[in-house]
């Protein structure tokens, strides 16, 4: 795992060093909600909003690369009374499309690393696991000023968790600032 993180960091640093003339770094914070397609015997509910931090780098007018760390919604299964917490690290490429001077749409594709940690099991078997998975998303950003934008997006990814395929869909709203 450490080799993957070091490789990604080195790739990001090399991108920063090779394209500094047209480059712009941005950071952001956001919150939202995640839905899980888990096959629960009764009801699964997601509580607490997602929170994420984003750091990105513009590669030109239309492309950027960004990394994100998210604390996803806790999931509770009411019948078996288990609960787990999950965290996600993501690296993605964005392709932006200018709609108007201040309005930009974007598509993103990347890879996520999701870590699941059981919090309460009451005798149920809940695996602690870590998973890599591809991610796709779309979004919209509206520039309030030349350096500050409001951003909304939706992302989806397919993972294998608790011996079943699950789809995770996240919707978020946030703010980002360019430096």
C-alpha positions as CSV (number, residue, x, y, z in Angstrom):
1,X,0.0,0.0,0.0
2,X,2.8,2.5,0.9
3,X,4.4,1.9,-2.6
4,X,1.1,2.9,-4.3
5,X,0.8,6.1,-2.2
6,X,4.4,7.1,-2.9
7,X,4.0,6.4,-6.6
8,X,0.8,8.6,-6.8
9,X,2.5,11.4,-4.9
10,X,5.6,11.3,-7.1
11,X,3.4,11.4,-10.2
12,X,1.5,14.4,-8.9
13,X,4.7,16.2,-8.0
14,X,6.1,15.6,-11.5
15,X,2.9,17.0,-13.0
16,X,3.3,20.1,-10.8
17,X,6.9,20.6,-12.0
18,X,6.3,20.1,-15.7
19,X,3.4,22.4,-16.4
20,X,3.8,25.4,-14.1
21,X,3.1,28.2,-16.7
22,X,-0.7,27.5,-17.1
23,X,-1.2,25.7,-13.9
24,X,-3.4,26.5,-10.9
25,X,-3.7,24.6,-7.7
26,X,-7.1,24.5,-5.9
27,X,-8.4,23.1,-2.7
28,X,-11.9,22.5,-1.5
29,X,-14.2,21.2,1.2
30,X,-17.6,19.7,0.8
31,X,-20.3,17.6,2.4
32,X,-23.0,15.3,1.1
33,X,-24.7,12.0,1.4
34,X,-23.8,8.5,0.3
35,X,-26.2,5.7,-0.6
36,X,-25.2,2.1,-0.5
37,X,-26.9,-0.8,-2.4
38,X,-26.2,-3.4,0.3
39,X,-28.4,-6.4,0.5
40,X,-29.6,-6.1,4.1
41,X,-32.1,-8.5,5.7
42,X,-34.1,-5.6,7.0
43,X,-33.1,-2.0,6.6
44,X,-29.8,-0.3,6.1
45,X,-29.5,3.4,6.8
46,X,-26.8,5.8,6.2
47,X,-26.3,8.4,9.0
48,X,-24.3,11.6,9.3
49,X,-23.2,13.5,6.2
50,X,-20.1,12.7,4.2
51,X,-17.3,15.2,4.5
52,X,-14.4,15.5,2.0
53,X,-11.3,17.5,1.4
54,X,-10.1,18.0,-2.2
55,X,-6.7,19.1,-3.6
56,X,-6.4,19.6,-7.3
57,X,-4.1,20.8,-10.0
58,X,-5.2,22.3,-13.4
59,X,-3.3,20.8,-16.3
60,X,-4.6,23.5,-18.7
61,X,-7.9,25.0,-19.5
62,X,-9.9,21.8,-19.9
63,X,-8.1,19.2,-17.8
64,X,-7.1,18.7,-14.1
65,X,-6.1,16.0,-11.7
66,X,-7.3,15.9,-8.1
67,X,-7.0,13.9,-5.0
68,X,-9.7,13.6,-2.4
69,X,-10.1,12.2,1.1
70,X,-13.6,11.5,2.3
71,X,-15.2,10.3,5.5
72,X,-18.3,8.5,4.1
73,X,-21.7,8.1,5.9
74,X,-21.8,5.5,8.6
75,X,-24.1,2.5,7.7
76,X,-26.3,0.7,10.2
77,X,-28.2,-2.5,9.6
78,X,-31.2,-2.5,12.0
79,X,-32.0,-6.2,12.3
80,X,-28.6,-7.6,12.9
81,X,-27.6,-4.4,14.6
82,X,-24.2,-3.9,13.0
83,X,-22.7,-0.6,12.0
84,X,-19.6,0.3,10.0
85,X,-17.6,3.4,9.2
86,X,-15.8,4.0,5.9
87,X,-13.1,6.3,4.6
88,X,-12.1,6.8,1.0
89,X,-9.1,8.1,-0.8
90,X,-9.5,9.0,-4.5
91,X,-7.3,10.1,-7.4
92,X,-9.2,11.3,-10.5
93,X,-8.8,13.1,-13.8
94,X,-11.4,15.8,-14.7
95,X,-12.4,17.0,-18.1
96,X,-14.1,20.4,-17.9
97,X,-16.5,21.9,-20.4
98,X,-17.2,25.7,-20.2
99,X,-20.9,26.4,-20.5
100,X,-20.7,30.1,-19.8
101,X,-18.1,32.4,-18.4
102,X,-18.8,31.4,-14.8
103,X,-20.4,28.0,-15.3
104,X,-18.4,24.8,-15.9
105,X,-19.6,21.2,-16.2
106,X,-17.1,18.3,-15.7
107,X,-16.8,14.6,-16.0
108,X,-14.4,12.6,-13.8
109,X,-12.9,9.2,-13.8
110,X,-10.5,7.7,-11.3
111,X,-9.7,5.1,-8.8
112,X,-10.8,5.0,-5.1
113,X,-9.4,3.1,-2.1
114,X,-12.2,2.5,0.4
115,X,-11.5,1.3,3.9
116,X,-14.4,-0.3,5.9
117,X,-14.2,-0.5,9.7
118,X,-16.9,-2.3,11.8
119,X,-17.9,-0.2,14.8
120,X,-20.6,-2.3,16.5
121,X,-21.6,-5.8,15.6
122,X,-23.7,-7.3,18.5
123,X,-22.6,-10.8,17.4
124,X,-22.9,-10.3,13.6
125,X,-20.0,-11.0,11.4
126,X,-18.8,-7.8,9.7
127,X,-15.5,-7.9,7.8
128,X,-13.0,-5.2,8.1
129,X,-11.7,-4.7,4.6
130,X,-10.0,-2.3,2.1
131,X,-11.0,-2.1,-1.5
132,X,-9.7,-0.5,-4.7
133,X,-12.4,0.3,-7.3
134,X,-12.9,2.5,-10.4
135,X,-15.0,5.6,-10.0
136,X,-17.0,7.8,-12.4
137,X,-18.7,11.1,-11.7
138,X,-20.2,14.3,-13.2
139,X,-20.5,17.7,-11.7
140,X,-21.1,21.4,-12.1
141,X,-19.1,24.3,-10.8
142,X,-20.1,28.0,-10.6
143,X,-17.4,30.6,-10.2
144,X,-18.4,33.2,-7.6
145,X,-15.1,35.1,-8.2
146,X,-12.2,34.3,-10.4
147,X,-10.7,32.2,-7.5
148,X,-13.7,30.8,-5.6
149,X,-16.4,28.4,-7.0
150,X,-19.3,26.5,-5.6
151,X,-19.3,22.9,-6.8
152,X,-21.8,20.1,-6.9
153,X,-21.2,16.5,-8.0
154,X,-22.4,12.9,-8.1
155,X,-20.0,9.9,-8.1
156,X,-20.6,6.2,-8.3
157,X,-18.4,3.2,-7.8
158,X,-18.9,-0.6,-7.6
159,X,-17.2,-2.5,-4.7
160,X,-17.2,-6.0,-3.2
161,X,-18.1,-5.8,0.5
162,X,-19.5,-8.5,2.8
163,X,-19.4,-11.1,0.0
164,X,-21.7,-9.1,-2.2
165,X,-21.4,-6.5,-5.0
166,X,-22.4,-3.1,-3.8
167,X,-22.9,0.2,-5.6
168,X,-21.9,3.3,-3.7
169,X,-23.3,6.6,-4.9
170,X,-22.3,9.9,-3.4
171,X,-23.9,13.3,-3.9
172,X,-22.0,16.4,-2.6
173,X,-22.0,20.2,-2.5
174,X,-18.9,22.2,-1.6
175,X,-16.7,25.2,-2.2
176,X,-13.3,25.3,-3.8
177,X,-10.6,28.0,-3.9
178,X,-7.8,28.4,-6.4
179,X,-4.3,29.5,-5.4
